[in-house]
Amino acid sequence: MNVIVDYKCGNPASICNMLKKIGFQSVISDDPEVIRKADRIIFPGVGSFDFGAGSVRKSGIADAMEHKVFKERTPILGICVGLQLMCRTGEEGVLPGLGWIEADCVKFDNSRLGPEDKVPHMGWAEVTAKNDAGLLSGFEEEPSFYFVHSYHVRTDGDDIVAATAHHGYDFTAGIVKGNIAGVQFHPEKSHQFGMTFLGNFMRWNPAAQ
């Protein structure tokens, strides 16, 4: 069972619809017991770091996901705020993140942005694959994805950086750590590129890497 986590922070229905278009059925759920039965988890998010961090904890969703991710090694994909919540901290708020990856969520550094580089960063940007474990493969041209964000992930090292994009400077657009993957962009808003990416995730077998 493929589960899209609903913690009232985003629009999981758009992800569900795109998965259906490419031949994958999924359920949207805020029930920790449903999440515990998942074979694959998508952890989306739009909005503020603190709202997401508070919501995912008080609902019991965080405990269910951590059991799946660390005990059962279930593949999980964080999208936008979902990725950011995997970090230790977020500059946007005061609540701690989940601490699943060696990274923090920081605001775009205005001192490194040009006059044309607006925050929030909104629109299409090319993404360059690094150690992506095959998640950013199968494209006929350089993939471009849709972004809407004022914050991005800053990792302790390059070993978990799966992709970068550029907005004034290069920033982390995706991470992979074992069975944990996350992207700053919105594949569900990225048309054919997003479909290819989500298809890659749905077929991804991190145990074989």
Secondary structure, 3 states (H helix, E strand, C coil): CEEEECCCCCCHHHHHHHHHHCCCCCEEECCHHHHCCCCEEEECCCCCHHHHHHHHHHCCHHHHHHHHHHHCCCCEEEECHHHHHCCCCECCCCCCCCCCCCEEEEECCHHHCCCCCCCCEEEEEECEECCCCCCCCCCCCCCEEEEEECEEEEECCCCCEEEEEECCCEEEEEEEECCEEEECCEHHHCHHHHHHHHHHHHHCCHHHC
